[in-house]
Amino acid sequence: MEYMTTKDAVKKWNISERRIRQLLQEGRIDGAMKVGNTWNIPVNANKPADKRNVKLEKCNYIINLDEEYFDEVDKLKEKLDSKRPLPNATLKSLKEAINLEWTYNSNGIEGNTLTLRETQVVLEGITVGGKSIKEHLEAINHEKAILYLDDLVNDSNPITEWNIKSIHQLVLKEIDDENAGKYRRENVTIKGATHIPPDYLVVPELMGQLIINYNGWKEHHPIIRAALLHGELVKIHPFVDGNGRTSRLLMNLDLMNNGYVPLIIKKENRLKYYEALDKAHTTNDYTDFVKLVVQAEIDMLNKYLALI
């Protein structure tokens, strides 16, 4: 039988040598033998399937990323964790800056025209001329929703339908009190998207199933789980309005519950963000969306590390 080295396998399968050695240690490459410090791999051995990808496919989601794809973000998290507890003054100023940027970008994705500076002024209690009351409330409500997330994290509250509705209620407070915190009672469409949300009659059932599914995703990387939670909530589109802001808040709640920092989907990345979501909703392929979320988390972790 002919054999190849790990370096040969790297070229043949387009997998990193580190990942191949991990698969060899796990016994997942049939016929491979270790002679001294060298691995001999049969040249006709099949490329091993990534466990995480296989499991995701079994639950109807596809994420074509190797486990090592998450190495950079996890190393940055470990580096930040090693510096905890962070200085109180630094943490306070950093959190204020992030909450402002988070509010500005999340609302901006949905069409709010307040600039970053105007958003800051509104959050300080000042009215901006020429801007609607609705835009002012969107900024104020979003910040209150972020503070609610902090309470949930501090109290170690799990993600439930009740908490999702509570987040949404804060998002739409005084904007649409009739629908705030309540599942939609009519059918809707998503502007510019191929995906059509399900009939409103099945929304309660789908939301209950989402929580069950979410609790079954615990074996996956925390960022995958948070991305799926966000994506599947938007796919169901359980509310008449405010689904995007609620889903981004929920995604960050899950990340924060797992020790990651809240990430920000930038307003300027709106098209890429929408396209990745629509692809996930129409094909079940979440690869592009998870990549976007991972990069956003890396950017935020680097921001934290640069300031401490």
DADAFEN-V910762 format. One record per backbone hydrogen bond with DSSP energy under -1.0 kcal/mol. NH is the residue of the N-H (numbers start at 1). CO is the residue of the C=O. Records with the same first field share a line. If there is no record, write none. Layout:
# DADAFEN-V910762
NH->CO + CO
This chain:
# DADAFEN-V910762
4->41
9->5
10->6
11->7
12->8
13->9
14->10
20->16
21->17
22->18
23->19
24->20
25->21
26->22
27->24
28->23
32->29
33->40
35->38
38->35
40->33
41->4
43->2
45->42
54->50
55->51
56->52
57->53
58->54
59->55
60->57
61->56
62->284
65->63
69->66
70->67
71->68
74->70
75->71
76->72
77->73
78->74
79->75
80->76
81->77
82->78
83->80
84->81
91->87
92->88
93->89
94->90
95->91
96->92
97->93
98->94
99->95
100->96
101->97
102->98
103->99
104->100
105->101
106->102
107->103
108->104
109->105
111->108
112->107
119->115
120->116
121->117
122->118
123->119
124->120
125->122
126->121
131->128
136->132
137->133
138->134
139->135
140->136
141->137
142->138
143->139
144->140
145->141
146->142
147->143
148->144
149->145
150->146
151->147
152->148
153->149
154->150
155->151
156->153
157->152
164->160
165->161
166->162
167->163
168->164
169->165
170->166
171->167
172->168
175->172
176->172
179->176
180->176
182->179
184->238
193->190
202->199
203->200
206->202
207->203
208->204
209->205
210->206
211->207
212->208
213->209
214->210
215->211
217->214
220->217
225->221
226->222
227->223
228->224
229->225
230->226
231->227
232->228
233->229
234->230
235->231
236->232
237->233
246->242
247->243
248->244
249->245
250->246
251->247
252->248
253->249
254->250
255->251
256->252
257->253
259->256
260->255
269->266
270->267
273->269
274->270
275->271
276->272
277->273
278->274
279->275
280->276
281->277
282->278
283->279
284->280
286->62
290->286
291->287
292->288
293->289
294->290
295->291
296->292
297->293
298->294
299->295
300->296
301->297
302->298
303->299
304->300
305->301
306->302
307->304
